[in-house]
Amino acid sequence: MSHPHEPVGEWWRDQVAALHRWGRLVLRDEDDSVHQMRVTVRRLRSVLATYRPLLDTEQTEPLRAELKWLAALLGDVRDAEVLRKRLRQWSAEHGPGPSGVDALRAALTERQAVGRARLLPELDGERYRALTAALAAADGFPWSGSAPGKKKLRKRLRRDWRRLAAAVDAAERADTAVERRRQLHEVRKKAKRTRYTAESLREVFGKDAERLAEAARSIQSALGDLNDSAVMIRAIEDIPGRDDALREFLEAEEAAAKAAEEKFASVWKKANRSKVHGWLNP
């Protein structure tokens, strides 16, 4: 059990409380609630992975598995929300869409409806209640013993950062555009983990952790734009018999994906500075 004033334990309790709060708002269909609940689940999953060698894994591995299940349910709904928003923005600029855009709109609306039909009963079911009860039962972060000191915590964050940097190197060495995008997707995942770990350590490392979390967030944001375009491209390609308007939308998303890739280079250059991550070195 964590000490009541142990900083990471306090952060954990805040996230568990946020999960409860957002879950209630999702059931009420409040705006942005699915997105916020999904982010909270990601934070919990991410830190459980980062700190795994320091945790009571008999307790935390089942939590990770159940959080993964919940993340998948939320992801189905949230991805459809994002795509529908992108389509609305494009349609507002280009006027009412003909058959191809209408078909895409209908497909995305159905995708969101199906996702919500799966999600909502689960949020009111026994499996979700058991998960939230187990998360709360930890009463702070579920360390295997006493809370680790700064040295061990810094080591876990340093490992996340180095994995992020290695993923960027792999993307820069990619031989094809397809491989580069695949590697950049890995960069985005590593950036999220680095960000969430740094956020959990704000009370431990102060401004250093805040600066690193912000750098990782900027990477995540830039590559999130690329990911949204890539997912939309796949959704458009699934529509049979694309017409001129849908082909125009596809071209716009491909251009947006390319622009996001180009933007990432400058974002990474700014993030990969000694001022941001030099304090992690032993």
N, C-alpha and C positions, 0 to 999 in steps of 0.2 A: 504494500500500500504506500502511495506517495505521501510525503509530508504535505500538510495543507497549504504551505506557502512555497512549495517547490514549483519553480516557474513553468516548466513544461507540463506539469500536472495541472496547473491553473489553465494553461492554454487548452489542454485536453478537455477539461470540464466545460470551458466556453464552447468548444466545438460540439460536444455532445448536446449541450443546451440548444445550440443553433440548429442541430439536426431535428430535435423535437419541434422547435418553433417553425422551421420551414416545412416540415412534414404536415403540420396542421394547416399551413397556408396553401400548400399544394392541394389538399382536400377541398379547400374553399376556392380553388382556381384563381388565387391571387396572382397578379402580374409579376413575372420574373421569379416566382417561387420555385419552379422546377429547376431553373438555372442555379439559384442560390443553394438549393438542397444538394444538387449534383456537385457543386464546388465543395461543399462541406464534406460530403462523402469522399471526394478525392483527397481532401486534406487528411482525413482520418486514415484512409488506406495508405497514403504516401508515407506518412511518418511511421506507421507500423512497419512498413517495408524498410525504411532507412534505419530505424533503431532496432531492427530484429535481433542482432546479436546481444542486445542488452535487455531483452524482454523475456517475460514468462510466456514462452511460445505455446505452451499447452492452453493458455488462455487467449493469446492473441491470434494464433493461426485460424481458429474458427471464426474470429471476428473479421479477419481479412477476407475469408471466403464469403461470408454473408454480406460484407460491404461491397464486394465485387458483384454479387447478385443484385443488390440494390442499385448500384451504379449502372448496370446494364438496363434495368427498367427505366431509370431516369434518362439515360442517354437516348433511348429510342424516341422519347417525347421531345427532349431538348433539341436534338438534331433536326427534327421536323420543324420545330419552332424557328430555329435559325434559318433554315432554308426558305420557309414561307416568308419570313421578314425580308430576306434578300430578294425574293421574287416580287414582293410588294414594292420595294424600293425601285427595282428595275421597271416594273409596269407603270409606276407613277411618272417616270421619266419618258416612257415610250408610248403611253396611251393604252387603252384596253387591248388585251391580247387576243389574237385569233385562236383557232382551234388548238394549235400546239401548246401555247402558253396555258390555255384553259385546261388542257389535259395534264400538264405538269402541276398546275395549281390543285386540281382535283386529287392527283396522286399524293401530293404532300399533305393535303387536308386529311385524306384517308389514313395516311401513315401516322399522323399525330393522333387521330381519333383512336386507332387501334392501340397505339402505345398507352394512351390514357386509360383505355378500357382494361389493359393489363395492370397498369400501375396502381390505380386508385383502390381496387379491392385488396391489393397486397398491403397498402399503407394502413388499411383498417383491419388487417389480419393478424393471426398469431405469430407468424414468422417474423414480421417487422417488429411486433411488440417484444418478442424474445430478444431480438437484436438490440433494440434500444435499452432494454433492461440490462443486458450483458455489458453494453458500453458504459452505462451509468454505474454498474457494480464495481468497475475498476476504481472508482473514487479517486481519480487522478490518473496519471500515466502509468500503465501496467509494467513497471520495471521488474526485472527478475529478483532484484534485491533493493538496496538503498539507491536513491537517485544518483546517477553518475555525475562526476565532476566536469569542469569545463574542458579539460583535455580530451576526454572521451567524446563529449558532445561535439567539439570542434572537429574531431577526427571523422565522425559520421557525416558532417556537413562537407568537409573537405573531399570525402569520397564521392558525394553527390556532384560536387562541382567538377571534379576531375572526369567523371563519367560524361558530364555535359560537354566538356571541352573535347574529349575523345570523340564524341558523336559528331561534333562540328568538324573535326579533322576528317572523319570518315565521309561526311557530306562533301567536303572540298575535294576529296580524292575520287569522288564518284566518276565513273567512265561515261555514263549516260544520263540524260535528263530524268528518265524514269527512276534510276537508282538514286540520283541526287534527291529527288522528292521523297523517296522512301526513307533515306537517311535523315532528311530534315524533319520528317515525322517523328523519328527517334529523338532528334534534338529537342523537339517540342515536349515530348514526354519527360525527358531528362530535366528540362527547364522547369517544368511543373514540380517535379520532386524537389529540386533544389530550392525553389521558391517556398514551398510549404515547410520544408525543414528549417529554412532561415526564419520564416515567420514564427515557427514554434520556439525559436531561440532569441527572439527580440528582447525578452526580459533578462536573458543571460548575457548577450553580447552587445546589446544596445544599438548604436548607430551603425556599427559594422554589419550586423545582421540585417538591419533595415536596408542598407545600401545594396547588399547582395540580393535580398528578396526583390527589390525594385528592378535590379538588372535582370534577374531571371524572369520577372513578370514582363518586362519589355520584350524579351526573346519569345516568351510564350504568346504574347499578343501579336507580334509580327507573324509568327508561324501559324497562329490561329486563323488569321486572314487567309493564308495559303490553304490551310486545311478546309476551311469553309468553302472556298472556291472548288477545291478538289472533290469534295462531297457533292456539291451542286452539279459539277460536271458529270459525275456518275449518274446522278438522278436524271439529268437531261438526256443522257445517252440511253437510259432505260425506256424513254418514251418512243414508241414506234412511229414511223412516218413523220419525222421532224419537218416543220414548215419553215418559211423564211424567218419569222419572228423568233422561233425557238433556236434556229441556227445563229441568229444575231445574238441572242442571250448567251448561247454557248461560247461564241467568240469573245463576248464581254467578260465572261468568267475565266476564260483561258488567259486573257490579257491581265485580269486582276491577279490571277495566280502568279504570272510572270513578274508583275510589279511587286508582289509580296516577297518573292524570292530575292529580287534585287534589293529591296529595302532591308532584308535580313542582314546583308553584309555590313551595312553601316551600324545596325543595332548591335551586332556581335562585336564589332570593333570598339564600340563605346563600353560594352559590358565587360570585355576581356582586358581590363586594366588592373594594374597592381593596386590602385586605390580601392577597387571593388573587392578583389579576392586575395590580395597579398597577405592579409592577416590570418588566413587559413593555414599558411605554412607553419610547420613546427619550429 
